[in-house]
Amino acid sequence: MVSFRYLFTIVFMLLAAAAFSQSKQGQAHKVVIDKILGVVGDRIILQSDIQNEISDAMRRGDHLPENAACVIMEQSMLSKILALQAEKDSLPVSDEDVEAQLDLRTRNWINQFGSVQALEEVAGKTVYQLKDDSRPLIREQLLAQAMQRKVVENVHITPSEVKTFFDKIPTDSLPFIESQIEVGQINIYPKAAKEVEDYIYNEMLNYKKQIESGATTFENLAKRVSEDPGSKERGGNYEINRSDKNTWDPVFLSTSFRLKPGEISMPVKSNKFGYFLIKQEDRRGDDAKIRMILRIPPVTETELSIARAKLDSVRAEIIENKISFKDAAYKYSDDDNLKNYGPFILNEDGSTFIPIDHLDKEMLNTIKDMKVGDISQPVNFTNDQGKKGVRLVYLKSRTEAHRLNLKDDYSKIADQAMMIKKNQELDKWLERRIPNYYIIVDKEAAENCPGLHKYQTTENRGF
């Protein structure tokens, strides 16, 4: 049986594309014949929905199982039952939650196609029409997720259950685990000297004068002098949304939306990045096209040495057990991600265990001679935005390459055992709930997808 989490993950990625896919019928994804594959209450699942989701996933390069149509169909049935029950139970899903998810999906589409205009040309609809089409699907997803959390919220697992689960895995099926480490950091980003900041500010003023006089264009100047790696090659071009406060610097965002089309801002300072020069190209409601130039006031060895001295004192406190590394990070680190993610570098799955080759070269150079439990001397580094800083590095643990085992991989095994136990609880819940809903499944789909059999009611309805 395919796990619920795997099924839900697939449809979470694909279902939001349904409205976008349907908008392209008659273009690259034209569907000639359509029919209803399933009904849950007053909600239907069309064959075109499944086909378009698969086509879009293949075009994006997503990995799909061989029975992708069955997987998506089964999860669509489950999602609708969960969502209907969530509505009955009045589980909270606010309009703000839906709109936030809509904005995220829309940004992903824009990034995929390169611009709002390109997206609208491919879809044959405006961004606002795409959002309107997607809104019911996203609300359904969020309701289904809320209901699923409620169903399994009281599921727990004991160490003996974890051991029993592990003992049932055939020895020759145990996966090989690459070497991984847990590494934390305390980062300080010293501020540039005032005279350096004044110099950068005056340079930005000069850029503004050059552009407004026609001596150069904003695009060409951004390509030449901007220090933003994300937009430099595009001439500083970005498409932004007013509500995306978690992605953009608040000073940058507020300045961008105060401007009028064609207007260039005065240089504005961001404590997180540096100085911005912003030009608004176009705006429609809460969406805007802008160009920006970023200059980061450089810090000198003088500022870096002061930061190293500060972290040297912090290191001494940790070694003398006056403060833990974690508490020191929360107290002294300038890392913006600390509040949400903590001081340890995270893997893609949210785990603190990461393959060594996922670290940047500067970090690899720092830890190469460290032993587990060591805290590095303060070292200089440069972050992804090109900002110079100083950091302490803590090597918490290191695993050698090995076969999966309880001693080294207990948390991984426990997570897998917990997932299976939650799936079983969900299956029991589903078995009790299915008879309470009007459900019909296409006979041909049921014949081809054994996983759909459980959704047929006691009256064995089909069409």
C-alpha positions in Angstrom: 0.0 0.0 0.0 1.3 3.4 -0.9 1.7 5.5 2.3 -0.7 8.3 3.0 2.1 10.8 3.4 3.5 9.9 0.0 0.1 10.1 -1.6 -0.7 13.4 0.1 2.6 14.9 -0.9 2.0 14.1 -4.6 -1.4 15.6 -4.7 -0.4 18.6 -2.6 2.0 19.4 -5.4 -0.3 18.5 -8.3 -3.8 19.5 -7.3 -3.0 23.2 -7.2 -2.0 22.9 -10.9 -5.5 21.7 -11.9 -7.0 25.1 -12.6 -3.8 26.2 -14.4 -3.8 23.0 -16.4 -7.5 23.4 -17.3 -6.9 26.9 -18.5 -4.5 25.5 -21.1 -7.0 23.0 -22.7 -7.0 23.7 -26.4 -3.3 24.5 -26.2 -0.5 22.2 -25.2 -2.7 20.0 -23.0 -5.9 19.8 -25.0 -8.3 17.1 -23.7 -10.7 15.8 -26.3 -12.8 13.4 -24.3 -13.7 14.0 -20.6 -15.7 12.1 -18.1 -16.4 12.0 -14.4 -14.2 9.5 -12.6 -15.5 10.0 -9.1 -18.0 11.9 -6.9 -17.8 12.7 -3.2 -20.8 14.5 -1.9 -21.2 17.5 -4.2 -17.6 17.4 -5.4 -16.5 15.7 -8.6 -13.2 14.4 -10.1 -12.8 14.7 -13.8 -10.6 12.5 -16.0 -9.1 15.8 -17.4 -8.1 16.8 -13.9 -6.0 13.7 -13.5 -4.6 13.8 -17.1 -3.6 17.5 -16.9 -2.0 17.1 -13.5 0.2 14.2 -14.8 1.1 16.2 -17.9 2.1 19.3 -15.9 4.1 17.1 -13.5 6.0 15.5 -16.4 6.7 18.9 -18.0 8.1 20.1 -14.7 10.3 17.1 -14.3 8.6 15.8 -11.1 9.1 12.2 -10.2 5.9 10.2 -10.6 5.2 6.5 -9.8 4.2 4.1 -12.6 0.6 4.1 -11.4 0.5 7.9 -11.1 -3.1 8.2 -12.3 -4.3 5.7 -9.6 -2.3 7.5 -6.9 -3.7 10.9 -7.8 -7.2 9.6 -8.1 -7.1 7.8 -4.8 -5.7 10.8 -3.0 -8.3 13.1 -4.7 -11.0 10.9 -3.2 -9.4 11.0 0.2 -8.7 14.7 0.1 -12.4 15.4 -0.6 -13.6 13.2 2.2 -11.2 14.9 4.7 -12.2 18.4 3.5 -15.9 17.6 3.8 -15.5 16.3 7.3 -13.3 19.3 8.2 -16.2 21.6 7.2 -18.6 19.5 9.3 -16.3 19.8 12.3 -15.8 23.5 11.6 -12.0 23.3 11.5 -10.5 26.7 11.1 -9.1 27.6 7.7 -9.1 31.3 7.2 -9.3 33.3 4.0 -5.9 34.7 4.9 -4.5 31.1 4.9 -5.9 30.5 1.5 -4.7 33.7 0.1 -1.2 33.2 1.4 -1.1 29.8 -0.2 -2.4 31.3 -3.4 0.3 33.9 -3.4 3.0 31.2 -2.9 1.7 29.1 -5.8 1.4 32.1 -8.1 5.0 33.1 -7.4 6.1 29.6 -8.2 4.3 29.8 -11.5 5.8 33.2 -12.3 9.3 31.9 -11.5 8.7 28.9 -13.6 7.7 30.9 -16.7 9.9 33.9 -16.1 7.3 36.7 -15.8 3.7 37.5 -15.2 3.2 38.2 -18.9 4.7 34.8 -19.9 2.5 33.0 -17.4 -0.6 34.7 -18.7 0.3 34.0 -22.3 0.7 30.3 -21.6 -2.4 30.0 -19.4 -4.6 32.2 -21.6 -5.8 33.9 -18.4 -4.8 36.7 -16.2 -3.1 36.0 -12.9 -6.2 37.1 -11.1 -8.3 34.6 -13.1 -5.8 31.8 -12.3 -6.1 32.6 -8.6 -9.9 32.6 -8.8 -9.8 29.1 -10.5 -7.3 27.8 -7.9 -8.9 29.2 -4.8 -11.4 26.3 -4.2 -8.8 23.7 -4.7 -6.4 25.3 -2.3 -9.1 25.7 0.3 -9.9 22.0 -0.1 -6.2 21.1 0.4 -5.9 23.2 3.6 -9.1 21.7 5.0 -7.9 18.2 4.2 -4.6 18.8 5.9 -6.3 20.2 9.0 -8.6 17.2 9.2 -5.7 14.8 8.8 -3.8 16.5 11.6 -6.9 16.1 13.9 -7.3 12.4 13.1 -3.7 11.5 14.0 -3.0 14.1 16.7 -3.2 11.6 19.5 -1.0 8.9 17.8 2.2 8.2 19.7 4.9 5.6 19.5 7.0 3.8 22.2 10.6 2.7 21.9 9.5 -0.9 22.0 7.2 -0.3 19.0 10.2 1.3 17.1 12.3 -1.7 17.8 9.5 -4.1 16.7 9.1 -2.1 13.5 12.9 -2.2 12.8 13.2 -5.9 13.5 10.6 -6.7 10.8 12.8 -5.0 8.1 14.7 -7.8 6.2 18.5 -7.4 6.8 19.2 -7.3 3.0 16.6 -4.4 2.7 18.3 -2.1 5.1 19.3 1.1 3.2 22.9 2.4 3.1 23.2 5.8 5.0 25.9 8.2 3.8 28.1 10.0 6.3 26.2 12.9 7.9 27.0 15.6 10.4 25.2 18.0 12.8 26.7 21.4 12.7 25.6 24.7 14.3 26.8 28.2 13.9 26.8 31.6 15.6 27.0 34.4 13.1 27.9 38.1 13.6 27.7 40.5 10.7 29.6 43.7 11.7 28.4 47.0 10.4 30.6 49.0 8.0 32.2 52.2 9.2 30.1 55.4 8.9 32.4 57.0 6.3 32.1 53.8 4.1 28.3 53.9 4.4 28.3 57.6 3.5 30.4 56.8 0.4 28.0 54.1 -0.8 25.0 56.3 -0.2 26.6 59.1 -2.3 27.4 56.6 -5.1 23.8 55.5 -5.1 22.7 59.1 -5.5 25.1 59.4 -8.4 23.5 56.3 -10.0 20.1 57.9 -9.7 21.3 61.1 -11.4 22.9 59.2 -14.2 19.7 57.3 -15.0 17.4 60.3 -14.7 19.7 62.3 -17.0 19.6 59.6 -19.7 23.4 58.9 -19.4 22.6 55.2 -18.8 19.6 52.9 -18.1 18.6 51.4 -14.8 19.0 47.9 -16.4 22.5 48.4 -17.7 23.7 50.0 -14.4 22.2 47.1 -12.4 24.0 44.6 -14.5 27.2 46.5 -14.0 27.2 47.5 -10.3 24.4 45.7 -8.4 25.6 43.2 -5.8 22.3 41.2 -5.7 23.2 37.8 -7.3 19.5 37.0 -7.8 18.8 39.8 -10.2 22.1 41.3 -11.4 22.1 39.4 -14.7 18.4 40.4 -15.3 19.2 44.0 -14.9 17.8 44.1 -11.4 14.3 42.9 -12.5 11.9 41.4 -9.9 8.2 40.7 -9.7 6.9 41.2 -6.2 3.7 41.0 -4.2 2.8 43.3 -1.3 1.8 40.4 1.0 5.1 38.6 0.6 6.6 40.0 3.8 8.5 36.8 4.7 10.6 36.9 1.5 11.4 40.6 1.0 13.1 43.1 3.3 10.3 45.3 4.8 12.1 48.5 3.8 12.6 47.3 0.3 8.9 46.2 0.0 7.4 49.3 1.5 9.5 51.6 -0.7 8.7 49.6 -3.9 4.9 50.1 -3.4 5.2 53.8 -2.5 6.7 54.6 -5.9 4.7 55.4 -9.0 5.4 53.6 -12.4 8.6 55.0 -13.8 9.7 56.6 -10.5 13.1 56.0 -9.0 13.5 56.0 -5.2 16.2 57.8 -3.1 18.8 55.3 -1.8 17.2 53.4 1.1 19.1 51.5 3.8 18.3 48.0 4.9 20.0 46.7 8.1 19.8 43.2 6.6 21.3 43.8 3.2 22.7 47.2 2.4 21.5 50.2 0.3 18.8 49.8 -2.4 17.9 51.9 -5.4 14.5 50.9 -6.7 12.5 51.8 -9.8 8.9 50.7 -10.2 8.2 49.6 -13.7 4.6 48.6 -13.4 2.0 47.9 -10.8 -1.4 46.1 -10.8 -3.0 46.0 -7.4 -0.7 44.2 -5.0 1.6 43.0 -7.7 4.5 45.1 -9.0 7.3 44.9 -11.5 10.5 46.6 -10.2 14.2 47.0 -10.9 16.7 47.3 -8.1 20.3 48.0 -7.5 21.9 46.7 -4.3 25.2 47.9 -2.9 26.6 46.4 0.3 28.9 48.7 2.3 32.1 46.7 2.7 33.4 46.0 6.2 37.1 46.2 6.7 39.5 44.1 8.7 39.0 46.5 11.6 35.3 45.7 12.0 35.9 41.9 11.4 38.6 41.8 14.1 36.2 43.4 16.6 33.6 40.8 15.8 36.2 38.0 16.2 37.1 39.3 19.6 33.4 39.3 20.6 32.9 35.7 19.4 36.2 34.6 21.1 34.6 35.7 24.4 31.4 33.9 23.6 33.4 30.7 22.8 35.1 30.9 26.2 31.7 31.2 27.9 30.5 28.0 26.1 33.7 26.0 26.8 33.5 27.0 30.5 29.9 25.8 30.6 28.6 29.2 31.5 26.1 29.0 28.6 25.1 26.4 26.1 25.8 26.7 22.4 22.1 26.9 21.6 21.5 29.6 24.2 24.5 31.6 23.1 23.3 31.4 19.5 19.9 32.9 20.5 21.7 35.6 22.6 24.4 36.7 20.2 23.8 35.5 16.6 22.7 37.9 13.9 21.3 35.0 11.8 17.7 35.9 10.6 16.7 32.2 10.3 17.6 31.5 13.9 14.1 32.3 15.4 12.3 29.8 13.0 14.9 27.1 12.5 17.4 27.3 15.3 21.3 27.5 15.1 21.8 24.1 13.3 22.0 23.9 9.5 19.0 21.9 8.3 18.7 19.2 5.6 16.0 19.4 2.9 13.7 17.2 5.0 14.0 19.5 8.0 16.5 17.2 9.8 19.6 18.5 11.5 21.6 15.6 10.0 23.1 16.7 6.6 25.5 15.2 4.1 28.9 16.8 4.3 28.8 17.7 0.6 25.8 20.0 1.3 28.0 22.5 3.1 29.6 25.5 1.5 33.3 25.4 0.9 34.2 27.8 3.7 32.3 25.6 6.2 34.0 22.5 4.9 37.3 24.1 5.4 36.4 25.0 9.0 35.2 21.6 10.1 37.8 19.4 8.2 40.1 19.0 11.3 37.4 19.3 14.0 36.3 16.5 16.3 32.8 15.9 17.5 32.1 18.4 20.4 34.6 20.9 19.1 33.8 24.6 18.7 35.9 26.4 16.2 37.8 29.6 16.6 36.0 32.6 15.2 36.4 32.5 11.4 35.6 35.0 8.6 33.0 33.9 6.0 30.8 35.4 3.3 27.0 34.5 3.1 24.9 33.8 0.1 24.1 37.5 -0.3 27.8 38.4 -0.4 27.8 39.8 3.1 30.9 39.3 5.2 30.7 38.1 8.7 32.4 36.1 11.5 31.1 32.8 12.9 31.7 30.1 15.5 31.1 26.6 14.3 30.0 23.7 16.5 30.4 20.1 15.3 27.7 18.3 17.4 27.9 14.9 15.8 29.2 12.9 12.8 28.1 9.6 11.5 30.2 7.3 9.3 28.7 5.7 6.3 26.7 2.7 7.5 23.7 0.4 7.1 20.6 1.7 8.8 20.6 0.7 12.5 18.8 1.5 15.7 21.9 3.0 17.5 22.8 5.6 14.8 19.4 6.1 13.2 16.8 5.8 15.9 15.1 9.1 15.0 14.8 8.2 11.4 13.4 4.8 12.2 11.0 6.2 14.7 9.7 8.8 12.2 9.0 6.0 9.7 7.3 3.8 12.3 5.2 6.8 13.4 4.2 7.6 9.8 3.0 4.0 9.4 1.1 4.1 12.6 -0.6 7.4 11.6 -1.5 5.8 8.2 -3.1 2.9 10.0 -5.1 5.3 12.2 -6.2 7.3 9.1 -7.3 4.0 7.4 -9.4 3.1 10.4 -11.0 6.6 10.4 -11.6 6.4 6.7 -13.3 3.0 7.0 -15.7 4.4 9.5 -16.4 7.6 7.5 -16.9 6.3 4.0 -20.4 5.0 4.5 -21.5 8.4 5.7 -20.9 10.1 2.3 -22.4 9.8 -1.1 -19.5 8.3 -3.1 -19.5 6.8 -6.5 -16.5 5.6 -8.5 -16.1 5.1 -12.2 -16.2 1.3 -12.8 -13.3 1.3 -15.2 -11.2 3.4 -12.9 -12.0 1.0 -10.0 -11.0 -2.0 -12.1 -7.7 -0.4 -13.0 -6.9 1.0 -9.5 -7.4 -1.6 -6.7 -6.8 1.2 -4.1 -10.2 2.7 -5.1 -12.2 -0.3 -4.0 -12.4 0.9 -0.4 -14.2 4.1 -1.6 -17.1 2.2 -3.1 -20.0 2.3 -0.6 -22.0 -0.7 0.7 -24.5 -0.1 -2.2 -21.5 -0.7 -4.6 -22.5 2.3 -6.7 -20.6 2.9 -9.9 -21.1 4.4 -13.4 
